[in-house]
Amino acid sequence: MKTFVKLIGLASLVALAACDSKQENAVENAYDNQADALDNQADNVESMADNATGAAASALENTADALENKADATREAGEKAGDAVENKM
């Protein structure tokens, strides 16, 4: 599911890249890189949760979910920041 979402996001970025400015793309890419790092952290935490049991596994899953939510919020903030750059031009 995560791979599918990432592919959809990448396809959307590629489709929109043709009409975005270089500055807007640079801002959005910076946010996307941060979000990708958060997703990688979430994947690592989920792997740890797979090897844990009971309350520890639940806590790790909750942490992974929080990281994924933060990644999503970071991507949304990047889109808004990119739009703000584009609107200034």
Secondary structure, 3 states (H helix, E strand, C coil): CHHHHHHHHHHHHHHHHCCCCHHHHHHHHHHHHHHHHHHHHHHHHHHHHHCCCHHHHHHHHHHHHHHHHHHHHHHHHHHHHHHHHHHHC
